[in-house]
Amino acid sequence: MPRSRKKRESPGPFTGAGLVRFYEEADVGIKMKPYIIIGLAFAMTVIVIVAQKLLPPT
Protein backbone atom coordinates (compact mmCIF):
# COMPACT_ATOMS: atom_id res chain seq x y z
CA MET A 1 0.00 0.00 0.00
CA PRO A 2 1.43 3.40 -0.93
CA ARG A 3 2.46 5.63 1.92
CA SER A 4 0.16 8.56 0.94
CA ARG A 5 -2.92 6.32 0.88
CA LYS A 6 -2.12 4.87 4.29
CA LYS A 7 -1.78 8.38 5.74
CA ARG A 8 -5.21 9.43 4.49
CA GLU A 9 -6.97 6.38 5.91
CA SER A 10 -5.55 6.54 9.42
CA PRO A 11 -7.44 8.83 11.83
CA GLY A 12 -5.59 11.55 13.67
CA PRO A 13 -4.81 11.29 17.37
CA PHE A 14 -7.76 13.50 18.39
CA THR A 15 -10.36 11.67 16.33
CA GLY A 16 -8.97 8.35 17.47
CA ALA A 17 -9.50 9.36 21.09
CA GLY A 18 -13.08 10.46 20.39
CA LEU A 19 -12.41 14.11 21.16
CA VAL A 20 -13.68 15.47 17.84
CA ARG A 21 -17.12 13.92 17.34
CA PHE A 22 -19.46 16.82 16.58
CA TYR A 23 -20.34 16.10 12.94
CA GLU A 24 -23.67 14.42 13.77
CA GLU A 25 -25.02 17.62 15.36
CA ALA A 26 -23.84 19.92 12.56
CA ASP A 27 -26.71 18.90 10.24
CA VAL A 28 -29.48 20.67 12.17
CA GLY A 29 -30.88 24.01 11.07
CA ILE A 30 -32.29 25.69 8.01
CA LYS A 31 -30.60 24.73 4.77
CA MET A 32 -30.68 27.38 2.05
CA LYS A 33 -28.72 27.65 -1.14
CA PRO A 34 -26.29 30.58 -1.36
CA TYR A 35 -28.07 32.24 -4.28
CA ILE A 36 -31.24 32.55 -2.15
CA ILE A 37 -29.32 34.46 0.52
CA ILE A 38 -27.80 36.76 -2.12
CA GLY A 39 -31.23 37.31 -3.66
CA LEU A 40 -32.76 38.18 -0.28
CA ALA A 41 -29.95 40.63 0.47
CA PHE A 42 -30.40 42.28 -2.94
CA ALA A 43 -34.18 42.49 -2.49
CA MET A 44 -33.79 44.04 0.97
CA THR A 45 -31.38 46.62 -0.44
CA VAL A 46 -33.84 47.57 -3.18
CA ILE A 47 -36.70 47.80 -0.67
CA VAL A 48 -34.69 50.14 1.57
CA ILE A 49 -33.67 52.39 -1.34
CA VAL A 50 -37.24 52.58 -2.66
CA ALA A 51 -38.58 53.29 0.83
CA GLN A 52 -36.09 56.14 1.27
CA LYS A 53 -37.16 57.67 -2.06
CA LEU A 54 -40.90 57.33 -1.42
CA LEU A 55 -40.89 58.18 2.29
CA PRO A 56 -38.23 60.83 2.91
CA PRO A 57 -37.44 61.57 6.57
CA THR A 58 -39.30 64.56 7.99
N, C-alpha and C positions, 0 to 999 in steps of 0.2 A: 504494500500500500504506500503510495507517495506520501511524503512528509506533510505537504500542504493540505492534503485531504484529511489526514489524521488530526491535524491541528483544528480544522473547522468542526469536526465531529465531537471533539472532547469538550465538555462544559468547563467553564472557568471555575476558579475556586469559590467564588461567591454563590454562583448558581448551584454548584455541587453541594454546598452546605445548606441550601434552601433559604438563603437570605434575600434573594431577589425573585420573589414569586408574586408579582402584582399584576401580571398580564390578564388574568381572568377577570379582574374588576375593571379593567380599562375599557371594556366594551359597553358600558352603560352610558346613557345620555342620548341626546338628540343627534342624529347623523344627518348632515346636510352637505351637499356638494359645494365646492368652493365658488362656482359661478353663481349660485343662489345668494351667497353672502355678498358677493361683489354687486349683484343686481340690487339687493336690498339697500346697500350703502349708497349706490348711485340714485336710486329712487328717493331715498331720504334726503339726499343733497338737493335734488330737484324740488322736492316739496318745500324745503326750507327756503330756497331761493325764490320760488313762486310766492310763498307766504310773505316774505319780506317785501316783494314788489306790490302785492295786492293789499297788504295790511301794514302800511308804514307805521313806525312807532310814533306816538303822539307826544 
